[in-house]
């Protein structure tokens, strides 16, 4: 049980690092200047924005073993994303220049929760069933 909680904590740290990278590097240096110039953002730039997040979730998802863990990982990831997006103001002001409504926030969190659920489920289904662990001590 303790190792499962530690793995969940590792996912939260990895996802937080991915979100910080997305904000500091991709959004502020690649997307925001294009938006400020009034130009359309290329699709590859929007894709690049979410790649670190997907990688963190996919790598963490390999360790998920049951439906309860899948729900816990999805809930923690969606809560962290909601906090980063709305609590801290990442990735910045709304793109349209106005405030996001409460219904809009709920819709965004729901979309991200579904995305996290699918990513974790895909990673979980692609993981190999672990075999016996090699002995950590002794000879041979």
Secondary structure as the mmCIF struct_conf table of DSSP 4:
data_model
#
loop_
_struct_conf.conf_type_id
_struct_conf.id
_struct_conf.beg_label_comp_id
_struct_conf.beg_label_asym_id
_struct_conf.beg_label_seq_id
_struct_conf.end_label_comp_id
_struct_conf.end_label_asym_id
_struct_conf.end_label_seq_id
HELX_RH_AL_P HELX_RH_AL_P1 UNK A 2 UNK A 21
HELX_RH_PI_P HELX_RH_PI_P1 UNK A 22 UNK A 31
HELX_RH_AL_P HELX_RH_AL_P2 UNK A 32 UNK A 36
TURN_TY1_P TURN_TY1_P1 UNK A 37 UNK A 38
HELX_LH_PP_P HELX_LH_PP_P1 UNK A 39 UNK A 42
HELX_RH_AL_P HELX_RH_AL_P3 UNK A 43 UNK A 61
TURN_TY1_P TURN_TY1_P2 UNK A 62 UNK A 63
BEND BEND1 UNK A 66 UNK A 66
HELX_RH_AL_P HELX_RH_AL_P4 UNK A 67 UNK A 82
HELX_RH_PI_P HELX_RH_PI_P2 UNK A 83 UNK A 87
BEND BEND2 UNK A 88 UNK A 88
TURN_TY1_P TURN_TY1_P3 UNK A 90 UNK A 91
BEND BEND3 UNK A 93 UNK A 93
TURN_TY1_P TURN_TY1_P4 UNK A 95 UNK A 96
BEND BEND4 UNK A 97 UNK A 98
HELX_LH_PP_P HELX_LH_PP_P2 UNK A 99 UNK A 101
HELX_RH_AL_P HELX_RH_AL_P5 UNK A 102 UNK A 126
BEND BEND5 UNK A 127 UNK A 127
HELX_LH_PP_P HELX_LH_PP_P3 UNK A 128 UNK A 130
HELX_LH_PP_P HELX_LH_PP_P4 UNK A 132 UNK A 135
BEND BEND6 UNK A 136 UNK A 138
#
